[in-house]
Structures are given as C-alpha cells and as structure tokens.
Amino acid sequence: MSGRLVGVGVGPGDPELLTVKGLRVLREADEVFVPVADTGEVGRAEATVREYLDRERITRLLFALSDDREAREHNWTNAAREVSDHLRGGKTCAFATIGDPNVYSTFTYLARTVREMLPEVEVETVPGITALQDLASRSGTILLEGDERLALLPFTAGEEPLREALAGFETVVCYKGGRRLGEVLGVAEECGRLEGAVYGARLGIEGEEILPARGMAGREGTYLSTVIFTGREREEGS
Ligand SMILES: C[S@@+](CC[C@H](N)C(=O)[O-])C[C@H]1O[C@@H](n2cnc3c(N)ncnc32)[C@H](O)[C@@H]1O
C-alpha cells in the first residue's frame, strides 16, 4: 500500500499567507518535509512552517546545491527516495514549498521522481499564494481588468521571451530576474514598459523591498525578486 504525497504552498514569506487548508494538511500529515537549497529559497518554506509546527516535526530535504545538472538530479533522487520510503508504509507526506506548488516549484520535481519510484502513489497539491499576488496586493497594483491578459515568465528564459511578452500582454510578471535586474529593466525601458512597473524583493521576509521598478535602475536585486509590468500607474493612496 502506498501513501499520499501532498505539495503544500506556504506563500511567499509572510507566515500569515499560509492558507487554513495548508496549515491543516501540514498539521495532519504523518511526515512534513521542506526543501533546503542554495537558490535563495533556503529555509523560506521551513521558516513559515516553523511558525506553526515544532521543529522535530520537520524533515529537511537537500535539493539543488550546485549548478551541475548531474549533482542536482542526484539530490532530487535522494530526496525522492527518502520520501518514498515513508510513502511505502502508507503514510501521508506533506512537502512545503514557497508560493504555489504548481508554479516553478521544487515540488514538481519531487512528485515526478517519486511517481517514477512508486507509480501508484496519490499526489495532491494545496494551492498557495504566489509572490506575484503578494506583490500586487502590497504595492496596490491591479493585475488585470476586463479583457486584459497576463504573462508570467522567468528571466532565466532570456531577454527575447520577456520582449515578446511585453509586446503582447497587458500585464507581465517576471520571476527569477533579481540577479540580472539591470537587464530586465533595460529590456522594459526599450519596450517602453518601465513606467508603472513595480519591483518586490524578499516579500514578507527580513530585508523586504517594494519599489517602483524605475527606482532600481543601476542596482542588482536578490534571487527572491519579482517585477510586475502593468503599464498602469500605482493606485492612488497606496
Ligand atoms: C522557484 S520560483 C518559486 C515561485 C513560487 N512557487 C510562487 O508560486 O510564487 C522563485 C521565484 O519566485 C519569486 N519569489 C518567490 N518568493 C518571493 C518573495 N518572497 N519575494 C519576491 N519574489 C519571490 C522570485 O521571482 C523567485 O525568483
């Protein structure tokens, strides 16, 4: 008999952004896992979970510790093996991940590898509040109205996808661009989309910054940075 693997989105940083359902699932799980990585996500999911659960209830899983693909895959396999051992015994295992577990999440890799090991495992997710939603809320940014469309992309995909998105969508959200912020803002400037754009870093975490993106010109950001381009000025009074 194999158990249940649940990916729980715990929000971008502020522990109050963990949903009631997410908290219930974490509390009821037999085992609670959190990723440990060198991507800037280090400890973020864990820090949120620790606000609600005792440390002894939390098991760390080592994920990407290197840019080396082979080393990364090795870590994922080890992590999946550890979780699978518990699932084989019929346990419910929860895996906490920042933001939403279906949006650029380590949970996707974990679930895929676990499924290869245990094809009959039940996999579920509990949605979490994404960084883009938190940034929109905290900066008073309306994401979409009427017929408008939104594109979400990682800057790791390169400059061209960002250029195409800025040309084709009313609202564009750029993830994973913090360390190359100068390039992100350069592309936006070229496309005439810098006005009204907002930058958010380390949302809900110590060192948080929320600024008009223009104010970041010439500065680099951190890995946990998000930029929203709306082409609209920020809401009055926010
Ligand atoms: C691996 S993705 C994780 C996305 C996450 N699953 C979500 O739903 O928002 C990491 C990227 O999410 C964004 N991000 C996540 N947490 C953030 C935070 N606290 N502040 C700003 N950006 C954040 C950044 O763009 C970062 O590079």
The ligand as a Gaussian input file, in Angstrom:
#p B3LYP/6-31G(d) Opt

LIG

0 1
 C       11.373000      28.929000      -7.910000
 S       10.308000      30.302000      -8.128000
 C        9.065000      29.931000      -6.944000
 C        7.738000      30.546000      -7.276000
 C        6.688000      30.235000      -6.255000
 N        6.338000      28.816000      -6.302000
 C        5.415000      31.070000      -6.440000
 O        4.350000      30.471000      -6.613000
 O        5.463000      32.301000      -6.365000
 C       11.229000      31.534000      -7.323000
 C       10.873000      32.919000      -7.825000
 O        9.627000      33.323000      -7.230000
 C        9.660000      34.696000      -6.903000
 N        9.509000      34.810000      -5.432000
 C        9.224000      33.794000      -4.584000
 N        9.140000      34.242000      -3.322000
 C        9.377000      35.579000      -3.370000
 C        9.442000      36.609000      -2.377000
 N        9.261000      36.338000      -1.091000
 N        9.703000      37.876000      -2.780000
 C        9.879000      38.161000      -4.101000
 N        9.837000      37.233000      -5.069000
 C        9.607000      35.956000      -4.723000
 C       11.017000      35.234000      -7.371000
 O       10.874000      35.735000      -8.681000
 C       11.874000      33.988000      -7.382000
 O       12.950000      34.113000      -8.292000

